[in-house]
C-alpha cells in the first residue's frame, strides 16, 4: 500500500471534489492560526500550478500595500483573480479599512472572500464539499 503525504491527499481530495462534487468527501475544518492557513494555501497553489501572492503583514510590506488590502491573491484560469481575507475561526473580524476595501472590490466586480479554514478555501476554489 502506498503512503501518501498530506499534500498528496489534499490534492486528490480537491480534484475528486472538482471532478465529481457528489462524492461524499469531507475536508476537516481546522482551527489553525492565519499563518498556518496561509502556508497551506501557498502549498496547495504551488502544487497545483496556481500563481499565488501572499504578503506577510510586516512593516516593510505595510509601506507599499494600501491599508485593508486582501491577504491572498490567486490567479485562476478562465476566471477573475480570487482575493482572500484570512481570519481566525474564533474572533476574527475585519477592520474598518478591510471593510472599505471589500466594498471597493465588490463595486469593481471582484469580491474579497473571507476565509477562515482550509476547507472554506477549497470550497471557494473548487465548489462546495459534502
Secondary structure per residue as TSV (DSSP state, phi and psi in degrees):
chain	resnum	aa	ss	phi	psi
A	1	X	-	360.0	137.0
A	2	X	-	-83.0	134.9
A	3	X	-	-96.8	115.8
A	4	X	-	-92.0	148.5
A	5	X	-	-77.5	165.9
A	6	X	H	-60.0	-38.1
A	7	X	H	-61.1	-45.3
A	8	X	H	-64.5	-41.8
A	9	X	H	-62.5	-43.4
A	10	X	H	-60.4	-43.3
A	11	X	H	-63.4	-48.8
A	12	X	H	-62.2	-40.1
A	13	X	H	-65.1	-44.2
A	14	X	H	-64.5	-40.9
A	15	X	H	-66.6	-39.2
A	16	X	H	-63.9	-39.8
A	17	X	H	-65.3	-41.9
A	18	X	H	-66.3	-42.4
A	19	X	H	-77.0	-35.1
A	20	X	-	-144.5	89.5
A	21	X	T	-65.4	-10.4
A	22	X	T	-84.0	-8.6
A	23	X	S	-66.0	132.6
A	24	X	-	-78.0	58.1
A	25	X	-	-80.2	145.5
A	26	X	-	-125.7	134.9
A	27	X	-	-108.6	119.6
A	28	X	-	-64.8	138.2
A	29	X	-	-72.1	147.3
A	30	X	-	-131.2	146.9
A	31	X	-	-105.9	53.5
A	32	X	-	-87.8	155.7
A	33	X	-	-66.1	163.7
A	34	X	H	-55.5	-38.5
A	35	X	H	-63.9	-38.6
A	36	X	H	-68.4	-40.9
A	37	X	H	-63.0	-43.8
A	38	X	H	-60.8	-39.5
A	39	X	H	-64.0	-44.9
A	40	X	H	-62.8	-42.2
A	41	X	H	-64.4	-44.3
A	42	X	H	-59.7	-45.4
A	43	X	H	-63.5	-43.4
A	44	X	H	-61.9	-44.6
A	45	X	H	-64.7	-42.6
A	46	X	H	-62.2	-45.1
A	47	X	H	-66.7	-24.6
A	48	X	T	-109.0	11.3
A	49	X	T	69.2	29.6
A	50	X	-	-101.1	117.7
A	51	X	-	-60.5	132.3
A	52	X	E	-142.9	134.6
A	53	X	E	-116.8	125.6
A	54	X	E	-132.4	116.5
A	55	X	-	-100.9	122.5
A	56	X	-	-68.3	143.6
A	57	X	-	-82.6	71.1
A	58	X	-	-97.7	163.6
A	59	X	H	-57.0	-37.3
A	60	X	H	-65.5	-41.2
A	61	X	H	-67.4	-39.2
A	62	X	H	-64.4	-17.7
A	63	X	H	-71.2	-32.0
A	64	X	H	-112.0	-14.9
A	65	X	S	-92.8	136.5
A	66	X	-	-67.4	149.5
A	67	X	T	-59.0	134.9
A	68	X	T	91.8	-1.4
A	69	X	-	-62.6	140.8
A	70	X	-	-60.4	153.3
A	71	X	S	-72.0	-34.3
A	72	X	E	-132.5	138.7
A	73	X	E	-127.3	127.2
A	74	X	E	-126.8	132.1
A	75	X	-	-94.2	122.0
A	76	X	-	-116.1	133.3
A	77	X	T	-58.9	128.8
A	78	X	T	75.3	11.8
A	79	X	S	-135.6	168.6
A	80	X	-	-68.2	157.2
A	81	X	-	-58.0	149.2
A	82	X	E	-99.4	121.3
A	83	X	E	-107.9	130.6
A	84	X	E	-123.7	139.2
A	85	X	E	-110.0	114.2
A	86	X	E	-84.0	135.3
A	87	X	-	-138.4	152.2
A	88	X	-	-67.3	151.4
A	89	X	T	-64.1	-45.7
A	90	X	T	-106.0	117.5
A	91	X	T	86.4	0.8
A	92	X	-	-77.1	117.4
A	93	X	-	-127.8	152.7
A	94	X	-	-78.3	142.7
A	95	X	-	-77.6	164.3
A	96	X	H	-56.5	-38.1
A	97	X	H	-66.8	-37.2
A	98	X	H	-67.6	-38.5
A	99	X	H	-64.5	-41.5
A	100	X	H	-63.4	-44.2
A	101	X	H	-65.4	-36.8
A	102	X	H	-62.4	-38.6
A	103	X	H	-65.1	-41.8
A	104	X	H	-63.4	-47.0
A	105	X	H	-63.4	-41.8
A	106	X	H	-63.5	-41.2
A	107	X	H	-61.1	-35.7
A	108	X	T	-82.3	-0.4
A	109	X	T	88.8	15.7
A	110	X	-	-137.1	89.6
A	111	X	-	-68.1	156.1
A	112	X	E	-96.7	122.1
A	113	X	E	-93.3	135.8
A	114	X	E	-84.9	130.8
A	115	X	E	-128.5	118.0
A	116	X	-	-107.6	-21.6
A	117	X	S	-138.5	164.3
A	118	X	H	-63.5	-35.4
A	119	X	H	-61.2	-45.5
A	120	X	H	-64.8	-32.1
A	121	X	H	-64.3	-47.6
A	122	X	H	-62.8	-37.1
A	123	X	H	-65.4	-39.7
A	124	X	H	-65.1	-39.6
A	125	X	H	-76.9	-42.7
A	126	X	H	-115.7	-7.7
A	127	X	-	107.6	172.1
A	128	X	-	-62.9	143.6
A	129	X	-	-103.5	162.1
A	130	X	-	-85.1	360.0
